[in-house]
Amino acid sequence: MTYPSEAPASQALFARATKVIPGGVNSPVRAFQAVGGTPRFMVSGTGPYLTDADGREYVDLVCSWGPMILGHAHPAVVRALQDAAARGTSYGTPSPGEVELAEEIVARVAPVEQVRLVNSGTEATMSAIRLARGFTGRSKVVKFAGCYHGHVDALLASAGSGLVTFGLPDTPGVTGASASDTIVLPYNDLALVEEAFAEHGDAIACVITEAAAANMGVVPPLRGFNAGLKALCERYGALFISDEVMTGFRVTRSGWYGLEGVPADLFTFGKVMGGGLPAAAFGGRADVMAHLAPAGPVYQAGTLSGNPLAVAAGVTQLRHCTDEVYAHVDAASAAVSRMASEALTAEGVEHRVNTAGNLFSIFFCDHAVVDYATATRQNTLRYKAFFHEMLARGVYLPPSAYEAWFVGASHDDVALSRVAEALPHAAKAAAAVHAPELDAPPSAEDRA
Ligand SMILES: *Cc1c(COP(=O)(O)O)cnc(C)c1O
């Protein structure tokens, strides 16, 4: 059985949406621009499945880009939300749930002594960088090409032509001034970071990196890379910020920190910790966090920060993320990546599977992918064909070749067997594409 490529109800909604919402979506990647076709408007989710406006059911391999680790509409999370909603949706005062969520996070990630709750991963990284600048009295930020930290002005910077170079704005609307305080370096190249510190060490406030890069497809840090960054920061008096918005509470109960144990000065969290509601956080060393208002001089605030619904969902989800949940997510993730790779191999389609803990993605290329330059030399037309064949067979993949695939604790044998049935057809569709070998790098529009 396959679904037709037309999706009339989604098409009608998309037509209405494009009149009143730019591009018809509230986050660019949802528009399907990288794969073409009509974005599916989802009307409900349960466990590992999403149902669209045309009544078609899909095995969801996006999981809201990470948050839905327990599956959609998990009964305990829904109950916690119903209970919280009945007590009112926002107070504008402190409330007990905020303390519980903060305690859950502090208990899981040892170097995090204090956290501040915010509403999105973007706010978390933006605030962490402001805090690092306020704490150190320095202005420059080191980031890595291909790492995504939300749509923070200073972090929407691309590498210039040199290797150690000040950033150029990645998008109109970001000034040269805010980008030029950003030093953009290739991921996984510690020697160049050392060079940057040698040259600008007294001006660098912080280094921010994804704990494991997963927004250019999955590109794990080479052994010693994160520890090397931390050591360099320490040597030069800068702060090391580990962005765990995606990896946090997903790859282990303590996130990537649980796998590598590199004690960053500040961490950022989001996605899983919100249970599908807008909740995120940044936190770390108590002496650094003490610089935040009202304890200290660095301003940071939010009308809905620590919202009672968001913290109820987040606390409940985290408490249900047991060892069994992580074991299941690890196994389901390994199963899907193995099945996909076997199907592609059977059809002779060149590809590389990259993994970082239970995160993985597949690159349609035949070289090792270790940074942005190698990640962006792939055959995305093959992915496009692969994606649409999976969609027609009831499997919802990320609508871009540059994203991780996500599974959760609800991806059971039934859901995985549906994926297994679809994969050989999708691999055939990919094999049938005789495209020019490799693509140009994706534009900023392909992101988020
Ligand atoms: C998703 C993501 C962000 C941004 O989070 P939003 O909630 O979308 O603002 C930041 N950093 C990383 C590593 C992410 O994956």
The ligand as an SDF file (V2000), in Angstrom:
LIG
                    3D

 15 15  0  0  0  0  0  0  0  0999 V2000
   17.3350   22.7680   18.2420 C   0  0  0  0  0  0  0  0  0  0  0  0
   18.6300   23.2910   18.6710 C   0  0  0  0  0  0  0  0  0  0  0  0
   18.7760   24.6120   19.1470 C   0  0  0  0  0  0  0  0  0  0  0  0
   17.6620   25.6170   19.0900 C   0  0  0  0  0  0  0  0  0  0  0  0
   16.5880   25.2850   19.8910 O   0  0  0  0  0  0  0  0  0  0  0  0
   15.1480   25.9650   19.5880 P   0  0  0  0  0  0  0  0  0  0  0  0
   14.3040   25.4840   20.7000 O   0  0  0  0  0  0  0  0  0  0  0  0
   14.7450   25.5030   18.2300 O   0  0  0  0  0  0  0  0  0  0  0  0
   15.3610   27.4440   19.6180 O   0  0  0  0  0  0  0  0  0  0  0  0
   20.0020   24.9940   19.6650 C   0  0  0  0  0  0  0  0  0  0  0  0
   21.0460   24.1390   19.6890 N   0  0  0  0  0  0  0  0  0  0  0  0
   20.9450   22.8860   19.2310 C   0  0  0  0  0  0  0  0  0  0  0  0
   22.1270   21.9800   19.3120 C   0  0  0  0  0  0  0  0  0  0  0  0
   19.7480   22.4210   18.6820 C   0  0  0  0  0  0  0  0  0  0  0  0
   19.6770   21.1840   18.1830 O   0  0  0  0  0  0  0  0  0  0  0  0
  1  2  1  0
  2  3  1  0
  2 14  2  0
  3  4  1  0
  3 10  2  0
  4  5  1  0
  5  6  1  0
  6  7  2  0
  6  8  1  0
  6  9  1  0
 10 11  1  0
 11 12  2  0
 12 13  1  0
 12 14  1  0
 14 15  1  0
M  END
$$$$
